[in-house]
């Protein structure tokens, strides 16, 4: 998945592993990777995966709802909010999140 800029060379099948790939990109919040999955998958595939994601940050839920014209109620995701934090807290949070979400 070098096209997505991932540092590891995973043996993923674009169709079989669509859910995993889309989830990792959405949770990673990378605009460039997001545009890449929009090129890789048709809108219906994206919609069907997105509504099944287990967790979404509140702003991401609003973004996906708007971009894909999906009512927020149709998402099964548990919504979480990222609290306001200092710059130091933010960088520590991002480092920990990157470790957890590295796919």
CNS distance restraints for C-alpha pairs under 8 A (distance, minus, plus):
assign (resid   1 and name CA) (resid   5 and name CA) 7.11 0.50 0.50
assign (resid   1 and name CA) (resid   6 and name CA) 6.38 0.50 0.50
assign (resid   1 and name CA) (resid   9 and name CA) 6.44 0.50 0.50
assign (resid   1 and name CA) (resid  10 and name CA) 6.63 0.50 0.50
assign (resid   1 and name CA) (resid  12 and name CA) 7.43 0.50 0.50
assign (resid   2 and name CA) (resid   6 and name CA) 5.69 0.50 0.50
assign (resid   2 and name CA) (resid   7 and name CA) 7.41 0.50 0.50
assign (resid   2 and name CA) (resid   8 and name CA) 7.99 0.50 0.50
assign (resid   2 and name CA) (resid   9 and name CA) 6.93 0.50 0.50
assign (resid   3 and name CA) (resid  36 and name CA) 7.43 0.50 0.50
assign (resid   4 and name CA) (resid  32 and name CA) 7.86 0.50 0.50
assign (resid   4 and name CA) (resid  33 and name CA) 5.28 0.50 0.50
assign (resid   4 and name CA) (resid  36 and name CA) 6.56 0.50 0.50
assign (resid   5 and name CA) (resid  33 and name CA) 7.37 0.50 0.50
assign (resid  12 and name CA) (resid  16 and name CA) 7.77 0.50 0.50
assign (resid  12 and name CA) (resid  17 and name CA) 6.14 0.50 0.50
assign (resid  13 and name CA) (resid  17 and name CA) 5.46 0.50 0.50
assign (resid  13 and name CA) (resid  18 and name CA) 7.63 0.50 0.50
assign (resid  14 and name CA) (resid  18 and name CA) 5.50 0.50 0.50
assign (resid  14 and name CA) (resid  21 and name CA) 7.71 0.50 0.50
assign (resid  17 and name CA) (resid  21 and name CA) 6.21 0.50 0.50
assign (resid  18 and name CA) (resid  22 and name CA) 5.97 0.50 0.50
assign (resid  18 and name CA) (resid  49 and name CA) 7.97 0.50 0.50
assign (resid  19 and name CA) (resid  23 and name CA) 5.99 0.50 0.50
assign (resid  19 and name CA) (resid  49 and name CA) 5.77 0.50 0.50
assign (resid  20 and name CA) (resid  24 and name CA) 6.10 0.50 0.50
assign (resid  21 and name CA) (resid  25 and name CA) 6.28 0.50 0.50
assign (resid  22 and name CA) (resid  26 and name CA) 6.13 0.50 0.50
assign (resid  22 and name CA) (resid  37 and name CA) 6.84 0.50 0.50
assign (resid  22 and name CA) (resid  46 and name CA) 7.47 0.50 0.50
assign (resid  22 and name CA) (resid  49 and name CA) 7.35 0.50 0.50
assign (resid  22 and name CA) (resid  50 and name CA) 7.78 0.50 0.50
assign (resid  23 and name CA) (resid  27 and name CA) 6.00 0.50 0.50
assign (resid  23 and name CA) (resid  49 and name CA) 7.91 0.50 0.50
assign (resid  23 and name CA) (resid  50 and name CA) 7.58 0.50 0.50
assign (resid  23 and name CA) (resid  53 and name CA) 6.91 0.50 0.50
assign (resid  24 and name CA) (resid  28 and name CA) 5.93 0.50 0.50
assign (resid  24 and name CA) (resid 101 and name CA) 7.08 0.50 0.50
assign (resid  24 and name CA) (resid 102 and name CA) 7.95 0.50 0.50
assign (resid  24 and name CA) (resid 103 and name CA) 6.45 0.50 0.50
assign (resid  25 and name CA) (resid  29 and name CA) 6.46 0.50 0.50
assign (resid  25 and name CA) (resid  30 and name CA) 6.71 0.50 0.50
assign (resid  25 and name CA) (resid  33 and name CA) 6.12 0.50 0.50
assign (resid  25 and name CA) (resid  34 and name CA) 6.17 0.50 0.50
assign (resid  25 and name CA) (resid  37 and name CA) 7.87 0.50 0.50
assign (resid  26 and name CA) (resid  30 and name CA) 7.45 0.50 0.50
assign (resid  26 and name CA) (resid  34 and name CA) 6.91 0.50 0.50
assign (resid  26 and name CA) (resid  60 and name CA) 7.96 0.50 0.50
assign (resid  27 and name CA) (resid  56 and name CA) 7.43 0.50 0.50
assign (resid  27 and name CA) (resid 101 and name CA) 7.37 0.50 0.50
assign (resid  28 and name CA) (resid  98 and name CA) 7.82 0.50 0.50
assign (resid  28 and name CA) (resid 101 and name CA) 7.10 0.50 0.50
assign (resid  29 and name CA) (resid  34 and name CA) 7.66 0.50 0.50
assign (resid  30 and name CA) (resid  34 and name CA) 6.09 0.50 0.50
assign (resid  31 and name CA) (resid  35 and name CA) 6.26 0.50 0.50
assign (resid  32 and name CA) (resid  36 and name CA) 6.38 0.50 0.50
assign (resid  33 and name CA) (resid  37 and name CA) 6.40 0.50 0.50
assign (resid  34 and name CA) (resid  38 and name CA) 6.39 0.50 0.50
assign (resid  35 and name CA) (resid  39 and name CA) 6.48 0.50 0.50
assign (resid  36 and name CA) (resid  40 and name CA) 6.24 0.50 0.50
assign (resid  37 and name CA) (resid  41 and name CA) 5.91 0.50 0.50
assign (resid  38 and name CA) (resid  42 and name CA) 6.91 0.50 0.50
assign (resid  38 and name CA) (resid  43 and name CA) 7.38 0.50 0.50
assign (resid  38 and name CA) (resid  46 and name CA) 7.74 0.50 0.50
assign (resid  41 and name CA) (resid  45 and name CA) 6.22 0.50 0.50
assign (resid  41 and name CA) (resid  46 and name CA) 6.48 0.50 0.50
assign (resid  42 and name CA) (resid  46 and name CA) 6.46 0.50 0.50
assign (resid  43 and name CA) (resid  47 and name CA) 6.07 0.50 0.50
assign (resid  43 and name CA) (resid  68 and name CA) 7.68 0.50 0.50
assign (resid  44 and name CA) (resid  48 and name CA) 6.10 0.50 0.50
assign (resid  45 and name CA) (resid  49 and name CA) 6.29 0.50 0.50
assign (resid  46 and name CA) (resid  50 and name CA) 5.94 0.50 0.50
assign (resid  47 and name CA) (resid  51 and name CA) 6.21 0.50 0.50
assign (resid  47 and name CA) (resid  68 and name CA) 6.86 0.50 0.50
assign (resid  47 and name CA) (resid  70 and name CA) 7.84 0.50 0.50
assign (resid  48 and name CA) (resid  52 and name CA) 6.81 0.50 0.50
assign (resid  49 and name CA) (resid  53 and name CA) 6.63 0.50 0.50
assign (resid  50 and name CA) (resid  64 and name CA) 7.96 0.50 0.50
assign (resid  50 and name CA) (resid  75 and name CA) 7.38 0.50 0.50
assign (resid  51 and name CA) (resid  74 and name CA) 6.38 0.50 0.50
assign (resid  51 and name CA) (resid  75 and name CA) 4.28 0.50 0.50
assign (resid  51 and name CA) (resid  76 and name CA) 5.98 0.50 0.50
assign (resid  51 and name CA) (resid  77 and name CA) 7.25 0.50 0.50
assign (resid  52 and name CA) (resid  75 and name CA) 6.46 0.50 0.50
assign (resid  52 and name CA) (resid  76 and name CA) 5.69 0.50 0.50
assign (resid  52 and name CA) (resid  77 and name CA) 6.79 0.50 0.50
assign (resid  53 and name CA) (resid  75 and name CA) 7.53 0.50 0.50
assign (resid  53 and name CA) (resid  76 and name CA) 6.71 0.50 0.50
assign (resid  53 and name CA) (resid  77 and name CA) 5.45 0.50 0.50
assign (resid  54 and name CA) (resid  76 and name CA) 6.49 0.50 0.50
assign (resid  54 and name CA) (resid  77 and name CA) 4.35 0.50 0.50
assign (resid  54 and name CA) (resid  78 and name CA) 6.01 0.50 0.50
assign (resid  55 and name CA) (resid  77 and name CA) 4.58 0.50 0.50
assign (resid  55 and name CA) (resid  78 and name CA) 4.76 0.50 0.50
assign (resid  55 and name CA) (resid  79 and name CA) 5.90 0.50 0.50
assign (resid  55 and name CA) (resid  80 and name CA) 7.36 0.50 0.50
assign (resid  56 and name CA) (resid  60 and name CA) 6.29 0.50 0.50
assign (resid  56 and name CA) (resid  61 and name CA) 5.92 0.50 0.50
assign (resid  56 and name CA) (resid  77 and name CA) 5.89 0.50 0.50
assign (resid  56 and name CA) (resid  78 and name CA) 6.37 0.50 0.50
assign (resid  56 and name CA) (resid  79 and name CA) 5.12 0.50 0.50
assign (resid  56 and name CA) (resid  80 and name CA) 6.41 0.50 0.50
assign (resid  57 and name CA) (resid  61 and name CA) 6.25 0.50 0.50
assign (resid  57 and name CA) (resid  79 and name CA) 5.60 0.50 0.50
assign (resid  57 and name CA) (resid  80 and name CA) 4.95 0.50 0.50
assign (resid  57 and name CA) (resid  81 and name CA) 5.64 0.50 0.50
assign (resid  57 and name CA) (resid  82 and name CA) 7.17 0.50 0.50
assign (resid  58 and name CA) (resid  62 and name CA) 6.42 0.50 0.50
assign (resid  58 and name CA) (resid  79 and name CA) 5.61 0.50 0.50
assign (resid  58 and name CA) (resid  80 and name CA) 5.80 0.50 0.50
assign (resid  58 and name CA) (resid  81 and name CA) 5.59 0.50 0.50
assign (resid  59 and name CA) (resid  63 and name CA) 6.17 0.50 0.50
assign (resid  59 and name CA) (resid  81 and name CA) 7.98 0.50 0.50
assign (resid  60 and name CA) (resid  64 and name CA) 6.05 0.50 0.50
assign (resid  61 and name CA) (resid  65 and name CA) 5.99 0.50 0.50
assign (resid  61 and name CA) (resid  72 and name CA) 7.07 0.50 0.50
assign (resid  61 and name CA) (resid  79 and name CA) 7.66 0.50 0.50
assign (resid  62 and name CA) (resid  66 and name CA) 6.18 0.50 0.50
assign (resid  62 and name CA) (resid  72 and name CA) 7.25 0.50 0.50
assign (resid  63 and name CA) (resid  67 and name CA) 6.07 0.50 0.50
assign (resid  64 and name CA) (resid  68 and name CA) 5.80 0.50 0.50
assign (resid  64 and name CA) (resid  69 and name CA) 7.72 0.50 0.50
assign (resid  64 and name CA) (resid  70 and name CA) 7.47 0.50 0.50
assign (resid  65 and name CA) (resid  69 and name CA) 5.39 0.50 0.50
assign (resid  65 and name CA) (resid  70 and name CA) 4.68 0.50 0.50
assign (resid  65 and name CA) (resid  71 and name CA) 5.85 0.50 0.50
assign (resid  65 and name CA) (resid  72 and name CA) 5.84 0.50 0.50
assign (resid  66 and name CA) (resid  70 and name CA) 6.87 0.50 0.50
assign (resid  70 and name CA) (resid  74 and name CA) 6.74 0.50 0.50
assign (resid  71 and name CA) (resid  75 and name CA) 7.58 0.50 0.50
assign (resid  85 and name CA) (resid  89 and name CA) 5.82 0.50 0.50
assign (resid  85 and name CA) (resid  90 and name CA) 6.02 0.50 0.50
assign (resid  86 and name CA) (resid  90 and name CA) 6.10 0.50 0.50
assign (resid  87 and name CA) (resid  91 and name CA) 6.30 0.50 0.50
assign (resid  88 and name CA) (resid  92 and name CA) 6.30 0.50 0.50
assign (resid  89 and name CA) (resid  93 and name CA) 6.01 0.50 0.50
assign (resid  90 and name CA) (resid  94 and name CA) 6.08 0.50 0.50
assign (resid  91 and name CA) (resid  95 and name CA) 6.16 0.50 0.50
assign (resid  92 and name CA) (resid  96 and name CA) 6.30 0.50 0.50
assign (resid  93 and name CA) (resid  97 and name CA) 6.00 0.50 0.50
assign (resid  94 and name CA) (resid  98 and name CA) 5.97 0.50 0.50
assign (resid  95 and name CA) (resid  99 and name CA) 6.41 0.50 0.50
assign (resid  96 and name CA) (resid 100 and name CA) 6.37 0.50 0.50
assign (resid  97 and name CA) (resid 101 and name CA) 5.98 0.50 0.50
assign (resid  98 and name CA) (resid 102 and name CA) 5.75 0.50 0.50
